[in-house]
């Protein structure tokens, strides 16, 4: 398998540029076109695409994508929706994981540890896939916030759940109930603290700069520094980067970063997101082409059905519990949250980290790729149609929505 060199990188970016042009011309999701291009490259020229590894996904690709999405989230509506979001990323993920794990154990005879690991890694919506899909869809601001913010936050829950199950698989579960609770608190609180510890000092330094290139460089350090600091202390790198992005996108843009710097930062991160999305989805396509799906066809079909059932069991009851509150969600939003719960690179990174001691490890990897393929090609392709059918897309030049968003960013 080819590694990353300048020639390979140039070829991948050229293909990504052609796909972007075609996606705009023929109105299909960019991420779907990239995965299809990756599959075509792997079939027509085997060995030309670099290997997709957990480290590449988690430490190189994920931080900039999460940071770029987080700096776009206005604090006021995020804070307003936080109770609903927390219910979705805790109870929702737990319900979905239980549905998937139970189904894989009872229907296919998987071991409890294998079924549970698969249930956890596949039940949390993936920030990479969700953010890529919703970038091209100008949906109503609240729906956009709910979908993206949920995908950014629920990684922490999935990560700690997977870590607990990993400990059970490796050492027989020496961690007790108290240890599990402590690990959860450490993952969440530690991630938030790491993001703040990195973001605030570097934003203060940026406030003394008069060069937008320096300000852009400091935001790069914030994105990766917050993630790596949290992971070093076994906290959630994604929650750290989300926290850092919220600080930069709200506090930083309200004075610490100059007006010229703000424009430069936003354009820089828009390009970085394009670059990283291009690479990650092409590499997913390249790996998809290698998967022996027909060998696990029954398991893949059952798993996909269970993932959809688990998502429905998570979204609709959780949303129903807020029906008589100020956070009540319209039925149209619920349908989009259900069908827009995409899976992608993060699930694959966790699947590739399943230890060899788990009997179903090889099957888990292939089935995870199958579920991701369904998510990208079926759900991803039909999401624009669904939002248009339900009248949820924001019309170009919607001044009222834009004014509301600007007001939400104000102190």
C-alpha positions as a printed Julia matrix, in Angstrom:
411×3 Matrix{Float64}:
   0.0     0.0     0.0
   1.39    3.36   -1.02
   2.34    5.88    1.66
   1.86    9.64    1.69
   4.41   11.36   -0.54
   4.07   14.57   -2.55
   3.23   12.7    -5.75
   0.45   10.71   -4.07
  -0.87   13.76   -2.24
  -0.95   15.76   -5.46
  -2.8    12.99   -7.31
  -5.39   12.67   -4.53
  -5.99   16.43   -4.4
  -6.34   16.57   -8.19
  -8.97   13.82   -8.05
 -10.7    15.61   -5.17
 -10.83   18.84   -7.17
 -12.44   17.07  -10.13
 -14.97   15.42   -7.79
 -15.79   18.79   -6.19
 -16.43   20.32   -9.61
 -18.63   17.37  -10.63
 -20.53   17.45   -7.32
 -21.39   21.11   -7.8
 -22.28   20.59  -11.46
 -24.54   17.54  -10.95
 -25.75   18.38   -7.41
 -24.7    15.33   -5.41
 -22.97   15.17   -1.98
 -19.25   15.78   -2.25
 -18.39   13.07    0.3
 -20.26   10.43   -1.72
 -18.32   11.36   -4.85
 -15.03   11.14   -2.97
 -15.74    7.67   -1.61
 -16.78    6.52   -5.08
 -13.55    8.0    -6.49
 -11.54    6.17   -3.85
 -13.2     2.87   -4.75
 -12.55    3.48   -8.45
  -8.88    4.27   -7.81
  -8.45    1.12   -5.71
 -10.1    -1.04   -8.37
  -8.4     0.48  -11.42
  -4.98    1.06   -9.86
  -4.54   -1.21   -6.81
  -2.02   -0.02   -4.25
  -2.08    3.63   -5.29
  -4.06    4.96   -2.32
  -2.37    5.2     1.12
  -3.51    2.98    3.95
  -6.27    4.29    6.22
  -5.02    3.78    9.79
  -6.61    4.63   13.17
  -3.77    7.03   13.99
  -4.15    8.88   10.7
  -7.89    9.3    11.25
  -7.75   10.16   14.93
  -4.67   12.35   15.32
  -4.24   13.95   11.88
  -7.66   14.23   10.25
 -10.09   14.57   13.16
  -8.77   17.65   15.08
  -8.97   20.16   12.2
 -12.42   18.95   11.09
 -13.83   19.19   14.6
 -12.21   22.58   15.21
 -13.45   24.04   11.93
 -17.02   22.98   12.75
 -16.81   24.23   16.34
 -15.66   27.75   15.45
 -18.86   28.1    13.4
 -21.16   27.28   16.37
 -22.59   30.36   18.11
 -22.53   30.09   21.89
 -26.01   31.36   22.78
 -28.06   28.76   20.84
 -25.57   26.03   21.77
 -26.04   26.82   25.46
 -29.8    26.97   24.98
 -29.89   23.53   23.34
 -27.39   21.93   25.73
 -29.9    19.93   27.87
 -31.35   18.35   24.72
 -27.9    17.69   23.28
 -26.66   16.09   26.5
 -29.68   13.77   26.57
 -28.99   12.72   22.98
 -25.28   12.05   23.51
 -25.71   10.11   26.78
 -29.06    8.31   26.95
 -29.36    8.3    23.16
 -26.0     6.68   22.51
 -26.54    4.18   25.35
 -29.96    3.12   23.99
 -28.63    2.76   20.44
 -25.61    0.75   21.62
 -27.82   -1.61   23.65
 -30.13   -2.23   20.69
 -27.21   -3.01   18.36
 -25.24   -5.1    20.87
 -28.26   -7.14   21.94
 -29.28   -7.76   18.35
 -25.81   -8.88   17.23
 -25.54  -11.24   20.21
 -28.98  -12.85   19.96
 -29.42  -12.86   16.18
 -25.86  -13.79   15.13
 -24.44  -15.42   18.25
 -21.63  -12.89   18.7
 -19.85  -12.88   22.04
 -21.08  -10.21   24.44
 -17.76   -8.38   24.37
 -17.62   -8.32   20.56
 -21.26   -7.29   20.24
 -20.85   -4.59   22.89
 -17.72   -3.12   21.28
 -19.43   -3.02   17.9
 -22.57   -1.5    19.44
 -20.62    1.33   21.06
 -18.35    2.18   18.13
 -21.16    2.21   15.55
 -23.9     3.92   17.6
 -22.39    7.39   17.92
 -22.87    9.61   14.9
 -19.58   10.55   13.28
 -18.51   14.22   13.25
 -16.49   13.77   10.05
 -19.38   12.29    8.04
 -22.09   14.54    9.49
 -20.17   17.79    9.09
 -19.19   16.93    5.52
 -22.8    16.16    4.61
 -24.31   19.27    6.19
 -21.77   21.7     4.77
 -23.42   21.46    1.37
 -26.98   21.7     2.74
 -28.21   25.14    3.77
 -30.68   23.85    6.33
 -32.44   25.94    8.94
 -30.02   27.21   11.64
 -31.46   25.27   14.6
 -31.5    21.97   12.72
 -27.94   22.56   11.52
 -26.84   23.28   15.09
 -28.55   20.21   16.56
 -27.13   17.79   14.0
 -23.56   19.1    14.03
 -23.34   19.74   17.78
 -24.65   16.25   18.59
 -22.08   14.64   16.32
 -19.3    16.7    17.9
 -20.29   15.89   21.49
 -21.21   12.21   21.37
 -17.69   11.11   20.48
 -16.71   11.54   24.13
 -19.39    9.08   25.23
 -18.46    6.55   22.54
 -14.75    6.91   23.32
 -15.11    6.25   27.04
 -17.52    3.36   26.43
 -15.1     1.81   23.96
 -12.18    2.36   26.37
 -14.04    0.57   29.17
 -14.87   -2.37   26.91
 -11.28   -2.41   25.65
 -10.06   -2.73   29.25
 -12.47   -5.62   29.8
 -11.28   -7.35   26.63
  -7.6    -6.91   27.46
  -7.39   -7.52   31.21
 -10.66   -9.2    32.07
 -12.4    -6.1    33.41
 -10.32   -5.16   36.45
 -12.03   -1.74   36.36
 -14.99   -1.66   38.76
 -18.12    0.47   38.7
 -16.38    3.31   40.53
 -13.53    3.21   38.05
 -15.94    3.42   35.13
 -17.65    6.51   36.59
 -14.28    8.12   37.35
 -13.09    7.41   33.82
 -16.23    8.98   32.37
 -15.8    12.13   34.45
 -12.12   12.31   33.57
 -12.85   11.91   29.87
 -15.49   14.62   29.73
 -14.26   17.16   32.29
 -10.63   16.62   31.35
 -11.44   17.26   27.7
 -13.22   20.53   28.47
 -10.42   21.72   30.75
  -7.73   20.82   28.21
  -9.53   22.8    25.52
  -9.81   25.87   27.76
  -6.24   25.62   29.05
  -4.85   25.67   25.52
  -7.31   28.09   23.89
  -7.43   31.01   26.34
  -3.66   31.71   26.6
  -3.09   31.37   22.85
  -6.1    33.58   22.09
  -4.65   36.17   24.47
  -1.38   36.04   22.53
  -3.28   36.33   19.25
  -4.89   39.49   20.6
  -1.46   41.13   20.72
  -0.64   40.19   17.14
  -1.29   42.46   14.19
  -0.47   39.87   11.55
  -3.33   37.64   10.38
  -0.84   34.91    9.44
   0.29   34.76   13.06
  -3.32   34.59   14.2
  -4.01   31.73   11.78
  -0.92   29.88   13.01
  -2.04   30.23   16.62
  -5.44   28.74   15.8
  -3.66   25.75   14.24
  -1.76   25.3    17.5
  -5.01   25.57   19.44
  -6.76   22.92   17.32
  -4.04   20.28   17.53
  -2.65   21.33   20.93
  -5.98   20.99   22.72
  -6.59   17.58   21.14
  -3.13   16.21   21.93
  -3.1    17.57   25.49
  -6.42   15.89   26.27
  -5.38   12.6    24.7
  -2.09   12.69   26.63
  -4.07   12.65   29.87
  -6.57   10.07   28.51
  -9.38   12.6    28.23
 -11.55   13.25   25.17
  -9.55   14.98   22.45
 -12.72   15.74   20.51
 -14.38   17.46   23.47
 -11.16   19.42   24.03
 -11.1    20.6    20.43
 -14.83   21.4    20.51
 -14.27   23.52   23.63
 -11.29   25.26   22.06
 -13.25   25.89   18.85
 -16.19   27.39   20.76
 -13.79   29.71   22.61
 -12.08   30.84   19.41
 -15.33   31.17   17.45
 -17.09   33.22   20.12
 -14.71   34.88   22.58
 -11.84   35.05   20.06
 -13.91   36.51   17.23
 -15.44   39.14   19.53
 -12.22   41.05   20.05
  -9.12   38.94   20.64
  -8.71   38.27   16.91
  -8.66   41.27   14.59
 -11.34   41.81   11.94
  -8.8    41.07    9.2
  -7.58   38.05   11.15
 -11.09   36.68   11.61
 -11.7    36.62    7.86
  -8.31   35.0     7.32
  -8.93   32.37   10.02
 -12.33   31.4     8.6
 -11.03   31.11    5.03
  -7.98   29.15    6.21
 -10.07   26.62    8.13
 -12.54   26.31    5.26
  -9.64   25.26    3.05
  -8.21   22.9     5.7
 -11.62   21.22    6.06
 -11.84   20.81    2.29
  -8.34   19.35    2.18
  -8.85   16.89    5.03
 -12.34   15.83    3.93
 -10.98   15.19    0.45
  -8.27   12.88    1.73
 -10.26   11.04    4.36
 -13.2    10.11    2.13
 -11.0     9.03   -0.76
  -9.06    6.79    1.66
 -12.31    5.38    3.04
 -13.3     4.51   -0.53
  -9.92    2.87   -1.15
 -10.34    0.7     1.95
 -13.98   -0.08    1.13
 -12.85   -1.63   -2.17
 -10.69   -4.13   -0.25
 -13.42   -5.36    2.09
 -14.85   -8.89    1.52
 -18.45   -7.8     2.04
 -19.99  -10.92    0.49
 -18.31  -13.05    3.15
 -20.27  -11.28    5.89
 -23.36  -10.25    3.91
 -25.88  -11.55    6.45
 -24.1    -9.87    9.36
 -23.78   -6.61    7.39
 -27.49   -6.51    6.53
 -28.55   -7.31   10.1
 -26.09   -4.79   11.54
 -27.31   -2.01    9.24
 -30.93   -2.7    10.2
 -30.01   -2.72   13.9
 -28.07    0.54   13.59
 -31.12    2.21   12.05
 -33.41    0.7    14.69
 -31.06    1.81   17.46
 -30.91    5.34   16.07
 -34.71    5.51   15.94
 -34.97    4.15   19.5
 -32.55    6.86   20.62
 -33.84    9.9    18.74
 -37.63    9.68   18.99
 -38.03    8.83   22.72
 -35.37   11.36   23.8
 -36.99   14.07   21.7
 -40.43   13.1    23.03
 -39.24   13.73   26.59
 -38.72   17.41   25.67
 -42.11   17.77   23.89
 -43.64   20.01   26.56
 -40.57   22.17   27.12
 -39.12   25.19   25.35
 -36.73   22.77   23.61
 -39.52   20.86   21.83
 -38.36   19.65   18.42
 -40.62   19.55   15.33
 -41.3    16.13   13.83
 -39.49   17.14   10.64
 -36.33   17.79   12.67
 -36.67   14.4    14.35
 -36.79   12.63   10.98
 -33.67   14.44    9.79
 -31.84   13.72   13.05
 -32.72   10.04   12.66
 -31.77    9.68    8.99
 -28.89   12.16    9.23
 -27.13   10.18   11.95
 -24.28    9.24    9.62
 -21.36    6.95   10.43
 -17.88    7.43    9.04
 -14.19    7.62    9.81
 -14.41    7.65   13.6
 -16.32    4.36   13.7
 -13.72    2.83   11.38
 -10.84    4.04   13.55
 -12.4     2.39   16.62
 -13.18   -0.8    14.67
  -9.56   -1.09   13.57
  -8.56   -0.8    17.25
 -10.6    -3.81   18.37
  -8.06   -6.2    19.97
  -7.24   -9.54   18.37
  -8.49  -11.32   21.51
 -12.07  -10.47   20.52
 -13.36  -13.47   18.5
 -15.31  -11.37   16.01
 -12.59   -8.76   15.37
 -12.19   -9.37   11.63
 -15.95   -9.51   11.11
 -16.44   -6.32   13.15
 -14.04   -4.44   10.86
 -15.73   -5.59    7.64
 -19.26   -5.04    9.0
 -18.28   -1.55   10.22
 -17.11   -0.68    6.71
 -20.39   -2.04    5.33
 -22.47    0.11    7.68
 -20.36    3.16    6.83
 -20.83    2.45    3.1
 -24.61    2.32    3.59
 -24.46    5.51    5.64
 -22.5     7.43    3.02
 -24.12    6.15   -0.17
 -27.75    5.65    0.91
 -28.27    8.11    3.75
 -25.78   10.64    2.39
 -27.3    10.65   -1.09
 -30.88   10.97    0.17
 -30.3    13.63    2.86
 -30.5    16.63    0.46
 -33.73   15.23   -1.02
 -35.19   14.68    2.48
 -34.44   18.21    3.68
 -35.88   19.7     0.49
 -38.97   17.47    0.68
 -39.65   18.64    4.22
 -39.0    22.28    3.42
 -36.11   22.56    5.85
 -33.5    24.12    3.61
 -32.66   27.77    4.14
 -33.21   29.78    0.99
 -30.26   31.78   -0.39
 -30.24   35.31    0.96
 -32.42   34.48    3.97
 -31.65   37.72    5.77
 -33.77   36.9     8.81
 -31.89   33.67    9.52
 -28.53   35.34    8.94
 -29.43   38.2    11.27
 -30.52   35.77   13.97
 -27.24   33.9    13.68
 -25.26   37.11   13.98
 -27.24   38.1    17.06
 -26.52   34.74   18.66
 -22.79   35.45   18.39
 -23.07   38.74   20.23
 -22.14   38.86   23.95
